[in-house]
């Protein structure tokens, strides 16, 4: 998942939660103490949400963080730690 995928998915979640609450972008911006253009940019996936903004939106919309983060997950990748190896004869 890329940055744009995450931003877009969050934006879709935000718009869905906002509409379900029956609020305009301007009303959400007022309740969350954010600028309306920030709400618009978040919903359009043009910017990622900071943690403090997530908390404000959660409170303004009366939803859980899980509602705003639905479908966004992290899969732990393989970790290969380095190690010392014995130098073989002829290796520079």
C-alpha positions, 0 to 999 in steps of 0.5 A: 500500500502506498502513501496515496492508497493510505491517504485515499482510503483514510479520505474515503473513511472520513467522508463516509463518517462525516456524511453518516453524522450528517455534517458538512466539511465546514461543520466538521472543521469547526467542531475539530478546530481545523480549517475547512480546506484541511478537511477537503484535502484529507477527504480527497487523499491529498494529505495524510492525517496527523495523530492530533488531527485524527484525535480531533476528527474522532471527537468531532464525528463521535466515531472511533479511530478504527472507523477512520482507519478502516481497511488500513493495516500494517503487515510486518515484513521479514527482518534479516539481522546482519551477522559476522561471518568468518572470512574465507581464504582469498576474500579481500 
